[in-house]
Amino acid sequence: MKYKEFVKWCNERACDGYWNIPTAHFCIVIMDMINTKPFWKREKEWQNVYKDIVIKSVIEPIEKKIAELVGDTNVKD
């Protein structure tokens, strides 16, 4: 996942209501920290520092929960 994909994912979750306030706050803080970097360094910062943590602790659990709610069987465990 690239940084722009993460931002898009966050925007989609903000619109569909599948996340809670602490998770939204966490994602906003991550985006704020990355956005303090010059635009040409943001992707590298995302890949090197935040990507693995955010995917494992935020994105995968929420995607799994969404899949359970909508009955999608194509999501990895």
C-alpha positions in Angstrom: 0.0 0.0 0.0 1.3 3.4 -0.9 0.7 6.6 1.1 -1.8 7.9 -1.3 -3.7 4.7 -1.0 -3.7 5.0 2.7 -5.1 8.5 2.5 -7.8 7.3 0.1 -8.6 4.3 2.5 -8.9 6.7 5.4 -11.3 9.0 3.5 -13.4 6.0 2.5 -13.6 4.9 6.2 -14.6 8.4 7.2 -17.5 8.3 4.8 -18.7 4.8 5.5 -18.6 4.8 9.3 -16.8 1.4 9.6 -14.2 2.7 12.1 -14.3 4.4 15.5 -13.0 7.7 16.8 -9.7 6.5 18.2 -8.8 4.8 14.9 -9.8 7.9 13.0 -7.6 10.0 15.3 -4.7 7.6 14.9 -4.9 7.8 11.1 -5.2 11.6 11.2 -2.1 11.8 13.4 -0.1 9.5 11.1 -1.2 11.7 8.1 -0.2 14.9 9.9 3.2 13.5 10.8 3.9 12.4 7.2 2.5 15.6 5.7 5.1 17.6 7.7 7.7 16.2 5.3 8.3 17.7 1.9 6.0 16.0 -0.7 8.9 14.2 -2.3 9.8 12.5 0.9 6.4 11.4 2.1 6.2 8.1 0.3 9.6 7.0 1.6 8.6 8.1 5.2 5.4 6.1 4.9 7.2 3.0 3.5 10.1 3.0 6.0 8.4 4.1 9.2 4.6 3.7 9.2 3.3 1.3 6.6 3.9 -2.1 8.4 2.6 -0.9 11.7 -0.5 0.8 10.3 -1.4 -2.1 8.0 -1.1 -4.7 10.8 -2.7 -2.8 13.6 -5.4 -0.8 11.7 -6.1 -1.7 8.2 -6.2 -5.5 8.3 -8.5 -5.6 11.4 -10.9 -3.1 10.0 -11.0 -4.8 6.6 -11.7 -8.1 8.3 -14.5 -6.6 10.3 -16.0 -5.0 7.2 -15.9 -8.3 5.4 -17.7 -10.0 8.3 -20.4 -7.3 8.3 -21.0 -7.4 4.6 -20.5 -11.2 4.3 -17.4 -11.1 2.0 -15.5 -14.4 2.0 -12.6 -13.2 -0.1 -10.7 -11.5 2.8 -7.4 -13.0 4.2 -7.4 -14.1 7.8 
